[in-house]
Amino acid sequence: MNVESRIADLEARLAFQDDTIQTLNDVLVEQRRLVDRMQLQLQALARRLEEMQSSIGGEEDEAPPPHY
């Protein structure tokens, strides 16, 4: 293999690697956005659950009506 063909092969590999790295980076950025959105949803659901539990728990703490 002569030097010119080796250089051409290395340039082709470099171009392929650059494309692969960019594709992986794009996927990683999209997954990070998805994880961030899911974390916000989880926090909102946790708050709603706490609110529901406190409203249910609050009703149980009340004394029974006088006619019991």
N, C-alpha and C positions, 0 to 999 in steps of 0.2 A: 504494500500500500504506500503510495507516495504521499508527500506532505500535503499537497493540494487537496487530495481526496479525503485525507484525515481531517483537515481544517473544515472542509465542506460538511463532513459527517458531524463534527463537533458543533458547527453552526446550526445544523438541522436539529440536533439534540437539544441545544440551548433554546431554540425557538419553541420546540415542543414542550420543554420544561417550563418556559415562561408562560405558555398558554395554560398548561396544567396548573401552575401556581395561581394564575389569575382566576381560573375556574374554581379552584378550591377556596380562594379568598372570597369570591362572590357567594359561594354556598355558606361559608362561615359567617359572613355578615348577615345573610338572610336568617340563618339559624339563631344568631344573637338577637335579632329583632323579634323573632318568634318567642324565644325564651323570655325576653323582657316583657312582651305582651302577656305571656302566660303567668309571669310572676305578678303582674298587676291584677290579672283576673283572680289569681289565687288569694291575693291580699283582700280584694273586694269580697270574695266569697267567705273568707275567714271573718271579716267584719260583719257580714250579714249573718253568719252562723252565731257569732257572739251576741248580736242583737236579738236574734230569735231565741237563743238560750236564756238570755236575761229576761226577755218578756215572758217566756214560759215559766221560768223559775220564779219570777215576781208574782205571778198569779198563785202559785202553790204556797207562797209564804203568807198570803192573806188569811185572816181568820175566817172561819165559816160564818154564814149569815146567822143572825140571832135565832131563827126558827129551828135550828138544828139542835 
